């Protein structure tokens, strides 16, 4: 049985946050039409891909999936389980935003089959939360985690954003400290990215907000790695840290170059060396799926070189690159043409090599994109 | 012969040479209004865009004058830029008269004066014309006085024209017939024909534009060229209307073209004399000069894969440009390329631009320099056109550099600031004459190297665009010159080395280091940028090591985008040049041309 990850996109949000460039909508129109469309799409793909395939994760991302009625999520999970083989111990994650769930709702989500909660905390600081236009305050943030725990969730993750305009090192370290004191197993710590088309980007262009410089960003990042590592968390990707055994199986699937099948607006799938993606527009997606049972906005067939490039990129961004595995999959051309550069990186402390396994040091993670672009 | 008039037009840029020419062509029915595109004589795109005639052409007109006789008027066009002054002199040599055009609003400019002197030296009859008299800002009387002071003519002999309105054109035609002398020459003497221009045609090879001074040239004549002595047959001869018109014969005094199966313009050199193989003239016409490049620069393909393409392009290019020279050279920083010699900065820019446009090449150019004469202590003399080739300081007795005599015409109020600029550029002041109380003509001597880059721009900016410049080469002089090297982490970047006057080395070094600091992207290690004379570092800046470059998120939907971004970054890196470990963007090599104060 081929192991495949599964992603479901829930585009609905209460409002748009200033830094967010994900596809999301703030009206609740079409919620039930969307459910029907997703179910159709699941059915369509199950006819093609369910044979010899086992879904080992299901991930509800958004948008704000936790905004939905638990029954809604349950219906999707049940539909997936009806149409596909889903592993008995599959990781089923729900992205959750503070302020959208109470204890009861958590309990209902758990009953629906969710077994991992990822909470978009972003910050524990009042001012920062206001700046990020999040709906919650710092008490609600902590409370959400505690409620999830109370509802019986063991596997809880939280997201934080650093390098916010004006963020001092003290404030960031306070956020991290608060995070590790909560009953969580996993932290995603993202440096604020200025994405085109976001409100934040416009604010920066208009000179209302000033982003912090690269050196400061690097300092915060290195401190983050040091702090979380010292707190028992293991860095298994550029921005992701987990207590042993609690790495996110779904996200690791992307980075391990596993196959994934996705449903809903703007969702990307990757199967049989082919990647395709859906339309972002909710209306367009619903209309097309109603008509044809599926819809593809774009696709690409990956060449040997492209696959190798992605494989290396994702492995190095993630837990590390197994040279033997790489050679099995793609031959020895990468090793031959990058041998010298790798030795140099090892010498300069950007990468470590143990038993033919390459892994970035914290200095290396910080320069990941630069290093990748130097490779041939 | 007595009804032939050979003449040219002398004018500063934008004073209306092309519109006057258009007016003459239209009034003589050589072309109809409809055929008349604006600036008819400038047919290369580039020329039209720059508004300058780069290569001269000629055109024949027929005109029935007020004396009821028909005259042949040969208008020989001249390039308007100082880079092409030798070509100007050969065009002038093919004429008996010159129309001097002065803009009624601008007055006499440096280039007007220098080309006018060339014309007077060549013994041409000058017909002064004030153009654009209908402009609101026209100062006809002021300009009249300037012209009278300049050539000592009578006020009423100056033709007042507005070429756009076709005003003054018929007076001009009459004046050409009356004042320009008919060609002199001996039809019975051995053939002597002057090449005043030559162009390359992909199908016909080199086409020489000639003026017959003595004898006659017939189709199928066996001819030879004095410069190289090679013999050819005159396959086709003719005169130049809007198109080429074949004839059987070109007689004494005629202007026309010659096609003789010569493959490129290097065998039809401007200024050379053509004669017959049998019973030929014993001596060429005077005035031929081997043209020498004044400015040198390295031309490198942006991507080293394009080296062969660049070579092919240059090979093709010189078919039509005998002034450009190139030899292969290698730079540690830029790889394989060519050291090229140009007549001047305009010529250099034109060559670059045409290579990029017509041959679709992307080119990196190094800082241009002049040619130095280096006298070594052991008595050896070297000619250096690339700073990287300069021998060790210890072995050098002295270095000489080319000097020019420069003429700057300016409204008097700017004389003070121009003096200051001239001193900054190591200029030696010679004298000032006043064209009229408001306009001065100042003469300086400059090292050529000081005025080839930004001098003209600076001159324009301190004079609000009013001052004009012209210069001519006067010889080599000893100067206190040093080689300044730029190093990245201790490795010299050969393509950034420069020969500079000792008094300016420190300032230059500081500016280059500062500029490069902003242009070199941060890399994974610290980069020390140093300027050094020999072993002595005179300036230093540092590019700090890159600390962070990683996108925080990369999930299922980001992977395609991320890979494409990575591919783009790799592509960008390929275009960078490498010195040691340091990657240098191509802009860095050009940026040293534009150093701010």
Interface residues (C-beta under 8 A of the other chain):
Chain A: X7 X190 X191 X192 X193 X214 X215 X217 X218 X219 X221 X238 X239 X251 X254 X255 X260 X262 X266 X267 X268 X269 X270 X275 X277 X300 X306 X309 X310 X313 X314 X317 X348 X350 X365 X366 X367 X368 X369 X370 X371 X372 X373 X374 X376
Chain B: X522 X523 X524 X525 X544 X546 X547 X548 X549 X550 X551 X552 X553 X554 X555 X556 X557 X559 X560 X562 X563 X566 X567 X569 X570 X573
